[in-house]
């Protein structure tokens, strides 16, 4: 006769994917019940917080598999990891711009006597760069901790801008949301069984992006005379860059996880691109910025939709069950 405790534990195990339950559920139940033999406990007991936490962590690892799960679970895990990597990449690139701006403005005097706000801006920028660099190493825990350190100030700035008007709050929200979601994906996707990403392509992308952002900071500081000259800015460049990358991925043979990750990232940066572009356009008397914003957002939207459709089709074509090896 099945006890209530066993039924409750089996209900908890439903967070695990079906293929894993079919293979391991009975073994897990036997192990759990063997340590809870008291009759009263069997009737009125519940799985503890430690068991619930362990099962939840196992559910994340099995649903977002590393390399030994079903093809669909592996692809989903790779998608989440790519979303995290794209977010870390863009945060690191923009942070290099913050560092360059602080140095070019001479806000970092010698002997560490800079104002507290400048110190924290520089510290969080360095944390974002280090988080991206460390994810390729065995120090993933440090990378996750630094990613949180780099994201916390965005929450503080959002709270500070809530009373500053709708425009400021909307810009801060759209700018911060991609970082928050990327950080969540970092913790979910890079579990202990996840493979380490190959640094080659990412480092090339980071180098090109950082050089571009530094060049823009110098351009904005020493060349631009008014807002109209900011038609070339990091947010519009990000939109066009991902529209181009997405178009290339669509015409080439790419795994579904790449298409889905790019589609998710496009969906995350699309509101920021629109809000930032139109807010800059409102500050000028010409329609150049507005036209560039509309064209950039439209291209990004169309590419994102195409990536999502193609990625979902490819993902659903993958097997949801483990591939037998014999």
MONOR-V737558 format. One record per run of one state. SS is the DSSP state (~ for helix, > for strand, _ for the rest). FROM is the first residue (numbers start at 1). LEN is the number of residues. If there is no record, write none. Layout:
ss = {SS:SS}
from = {FROM:FROM}
len = {LEN:LEN}
This chain:
ss = {_:~:_:~:_:~:_:~:_:~:_:~:_:~:_:~:_:~:_:~:_:~:_:~:_:~:_:~:_}
from = {1:4:16:18:35:39:45:49:64:71:105:110:113:116:135:140:162:166:190:199:223:227:232:234:252:256:283:288:317}
len = {3:12:2:17:4:6:4:15:7:34:5:3:3:19:5:22:4:24:9:24:4:5:2:18:4:27:5:29:10}
